[in-house]
Amino acid sequence: VGALLDRLLKHRWLQPLRRVAVAAYAFVAEFRRQPLRAAAFLIAALVLQLIRVAVVTAGLWAVGAHVSPVVVLVLMPVTVFALLIPISFAGLGVREVTFVYLLGEIGVPAEPAFAAALLIYASALLSTLPGALFLARGRLGTPNAGKPAAPQHNHT
């Protein structure tokens, strides 16, 4: 895989992508040497996806759309894939259309599907606020974040 990536990304204008690919390949290769860490990573990813399914299911139930978590388990990857298409700002609109269309296919009216999509988006935004506040106050990031820069003197 590494040799294939080298060959595919050899052009100069693809160098930034090549650096990312090399780092990702090294990250994955590290897991081969640490199978317990790889298993823990996989379990954590599965738990995260199950939490997302639970949040979306709760959002749907909150607006009166009683949809099975199994349906949501299928709905989420399709929605996430649709969000990867760069046609909107932060996926706004794409998520809602995807929810309305896919849930409409199983008989959920458009209004609750749309409301659930907005509710889930709002909950995702609200869940990032604590991190944003810590970052804004300089408690995350570089060790010198939040400290004023030393004054620089111009000796001309």
Salt bridges, closest charged atoms under 4 A:
ASP6 OD1 - ARG18 NH2 2.98
GLU30 OE1 - ARG33 NH2 2.82
GLU96 OE2 - ARG95 NH1 3.56
